[in-house]
């Protein structure tokens, strides 16, 4: 197995509120992911329950965490949700082999369930 290249450490000073006063919160929920992804998430976010990570970071750091979840999820699955300036007040994306997938319904993001395999 080839070694992964070193990953950047998030800028901890960029973790405070946004220009509009909103606090950008991130939630990541994982299931059956490799231990190295769980360890990586635990570096940036607080694990409040097994596989559930929360934190407050800037959009730049959120995008970096997003890239790491996408790259390291392997055969597991994960969902990442964050504060967003839309009607719902948040946005989310799913990764991996889970049955749930986001679907746009007239500008509102909902969750569709794929049939069991």
C-alpha positions as CSV (number, residue, x, y, z in Angstrom):
1,X,0.0,0.0,0.0
2,X,1.6,3.3,-1.0
3,X,1.9,6.0,1.6
4,X,-0.4,9.0,1.4
5,X,1.2,12.4,1.1
6,X,1.2,14.6,4.2
7,X,-1.9,16.6,4.7
8,X,-2.1,20.3,5.6
9,X,-3.0,21.3,9.1
10,X,-6.0,23.7,9.2
11,X,-5.3,27.3,10.1
12,X,-6.8,27.5,13.6
13,X,-7.0,31.3,13.4
14,X,-9.5,31.0,10.6
15,X,-12.1,29.3,12.7
16,X,-14.2,32.2,14.0
17,X,-17.4,33.7,12.7
18,X,-18.0,34.9,9.2
19,X,-18.5,38.5,7.9
20,X,-22.3,38.3,8.4
21,X,-21.9,37.2,12.0
22,X,-22.9,33.6,11.4
23,X,-20.9,30.9,13.0
24,X,-20.0,28.3,10.4
25,X,-20.7,24.9,12.0
26,X,-19.7,21.5,10.5
27,X,-21.1,18.1,11.3
28,X,-19.6,14.9,9.9
29,X,-21.3,11.5,10.5
30,X,-19.3,8.4,9.5
31,X,-20.1,4.7,9.3
32,X,-17.7,1.8,8.5
33,X,-14.9,4.2,7.5
34,X,-11.2,3.4,7.9
35,X,-9.6,4.2,11.3
36,X,-7.2,6.6,9.6
37,X,-10.2,8.8,8.5
38,X,-11.6,8.7,12.0
39,X,-8.3,9.8,13.4
40,X,-7.9,12.5,10.8
41,X,-11.4,13.9,11.7
42,X,-10.6,13.7,15.4
43,X,-7.6,16.1,14.8
44,X,-9.9,18.9,13.5
45,X,-13.3,18.1,15.0
46,X,-14.7,17.0,18.4
47,X,-16.1,13.4,18.3
48,X,-19.2,13.8,20.4
49,X,-20.3,10.2,19.8
50,X,-18.8,7.3,17.9
51,X,-18.6,8.4,14.3
52,X,-20.2,11.9,14.9
53,X,-17.8,14.9,14.6
54,X,-18.7,18.6,15.1
55,X,-16.7,21.8,14.9
56,X,-16.7,25.5,13.9
57,X,-14.4,26.3,11.0
58,X,-14.1,28.7,8.1
59,X,-15.2,27.7,4.5
60,X,-11.6,27.2,3.6
61,X,-11.0,24.6,6.3
62,X,-14.4,23.0,5.6
63,X,-13.4,22.4,2.0
64,X,-10.1,20.8,3.1
65,X,-12.0,18.5,5.5
66,X,-14.5,17.8,2.7
67,X,-11.6,16.7,0.4
68,X,-10.2,14.4,3.0
69,X,-13.5,12.7,3.8
70,X,-14.1,12.2,0.0
71,X,-10.6,10.8,-0.5
72,X,-10.4,8.5,2.5
73,X,-14.0,7.1,2.9
74,X,-13.2,4.0,0.9
75,X,-15.9,1.3,1.4
76,X,-17.6,3.2,4.3
77,X,-20.0,6.0,4.1
78,X,-20.3,9.5,5.5
79,X,-22.4,12.6,5.4
80,X,-21.1,16.1,6.0
81,X,-23.4,19.0,6.8
82,X,-22.5,22.7,7.3
83,X,-24.1,26.1,7.9
84,X,-25.0,27.8,4.6
85,X,-26.9,31.0,3.6
86,X,-29.9,29.2,2.0
87,X,-33.5,28.6,2.9
88,X,-32.7,25.6,5.0
89,X,-29.8,27.3,6.8
90,X,-27.5,24.4,6.0
91,X,-26.1,22.3,3.1
92,X,-24.9,18.7,3.1
93,X,-23.1,16.1,0.9
94,X,-22.9,12.3,1.2
95,X,-19.9,10.1,0.4
96,X,-19.3,6.4,-0.1
97,X,-21.6,3.4,-0.4
98,X,-24.6,4.5,1.7
99,X,-28.2,4.3,0.3
100,X,-29.0,7.9,0.9
101,X,-28.2,10.5,-1.7
102,X,-29.0,14.2,-2.0
103,X,-31.6,15.2,-4.6
104,X,-32.5,18.8,-5.6
105,X,-36.3,19.4,-5.5
106,X,-37.2,22.9,-6.7
107,X,-34.1,24.4,-5.2
108,X,-34.5,22.5,-1.9
109,X,-32.0,19.7,-1.2
110,X,-33.8,16.5,0.1
111,X,-32.6,12.9,0.7
112,X,-33.6,10.0,-1.6
113,X,-33.2,6.4,-0.6
114,X,-31.8,3.9,-3.1
115,X,-33.3,0.4,-3.1
116,X,-31.3,-2.2,-1.2
117,X,-28.8,-4.1,-3.3
